[in-house]
Amino acid sequence: MLHDLRNRLDEGDIEVFDGVGGWPIELHWADRRTMVVMFCDGKQFKVRSHFLEGEISDDGQLYPTLNVMVVNDAAMVVNGKAYCRFPEPPQN
């Protein structure tokens, strides 16, 4: 869920991501406009929109779009980072 205290995105909260399974589920900001949902091995999910449209602010400025990226595979890389690549456990 995203919540904008000034209701610029919409009235109330916006469900951006919904998923079943997958682990871990974490949220990261890759940069100011890219939100990464880390959902490793998650097979069933939906994203409201990969691009949430910019809105006009109180001062008339247009806010940039927000890019929502769901990473659910070790091969996926966002801004040079592979979120679902974990080190191998130590061998005894």
Helices and strands as residue ranges (DSSP letters): E 2-3, E 13-14, E 17-20, E 25-31, E 34-39, E 44-47, E 51-52, E 66-71
